[in-house]
């Protein structure tokens, strides 16, 4: 990991950009800290540039609660090299949607699984590097982004102590089996009227998670319209589990 | 309404018992108040004596947020005269459950609709009397209890400004149509692994509610195991909407 820049935001939060291999990333740390702080990994759908304002808002909120937070560009997104098989699946998905056809399980598998296979080891490598920095400690939470990545990471990475998952993307059938192996406390956000999302699949996935503590918060407002109070509730979940 | 007793609880909350016709009720007011406070009607499944500890806990929490709260015994419950047709439906329901059969829509209608028809005007009469007391103002929230009663009350009673509904009881088919006419902000609690509850019916009812702001909080823990953090979230919902 190479730290490439540092600037102080108006509320004292320090934003550090870094690269990890060919992936750009951002780390936000609270302005005034005493001792190592817990870390929240901020998931997203890919495209850090486009997502920057919302990620920064989530990072400021995390910092206000005393957490560092960090994110890394997804494989095949932003300025990173495209993954041809994923691009092909994405084109198939768009064709299906444009034709008003359902997006078949085969397309979903080809679209999501290669991304999960690549992204999870990168989040783990980022975790290695971030936890080695002075001032960043545990426990670690994962928040948002592609729900299949969060699910796999919660299974594969024992340093993840709690996760806020956003049920807003296609879910490969294989992930339902992985979901049963998740045991950390989960807080799942579902936008009830998200037209691009399969609500029943989201409910089935919530049902499948093996965690003893799991909570589903469903709200109105469309895919990008998560209400402020729902974000606040997710923040309280992390305060409960990471402090 | 006849106030029949008054005692001060250890945290300063004042508990007033009353009767309204043949129905006993309880009003809790914050110990130290300046000016009229909002009111939360505390729903329950019937049987005030049995429910007293949990109702008192909810009342103390409401008082800590600066709210008065009140409850009234349901028709046919506690020491009130039984309603023969409802008792008959209840016996039919128990027979069905004991035989491992589904509880048919006809039984649900006979069990719940007469209760809704009788209870809602009583809550409205209680509201008339409670809002006439010094120190009790608006806005008014309704919380918990039989979800069909809360649904009808939210439609029929314009003084209800927001409702926390507990999806934990059988829902007559006719209530889905009424649900579409609900417009106040709703916070719906669902115990995901409540074996005595029809989860799909609860999700369908949530979907049917006409409210622009509606939130579903699903948690683990069985019918009576609503986690403390879920109660706290419901309390914050009322603070957002009644203050």
Boltz contact constraints between the chains, C-beta under 6 A:
constraints:
  - contact:
      token1: [A, 215]
      token2: [B, 219]
      max_distance: 6.0
  - contact:
      token1: [A, 216]
      token2: [B, 218]
      max_distance: 6.0
  - contact:
      token1: [A, 217]
      token2: [B, 217]
      max_distance: 6.0
  - contact:
      token1: [A, 218]
      token2: [B, 216]
      max_distance: 6.0
  - contact:
      token1: [A, 219]
      token2: [B, 215]
      max_distance: 6.0
  - contact:
      token1: [A, 233]
      token2: [B, 233]
      max_distance: 6.0
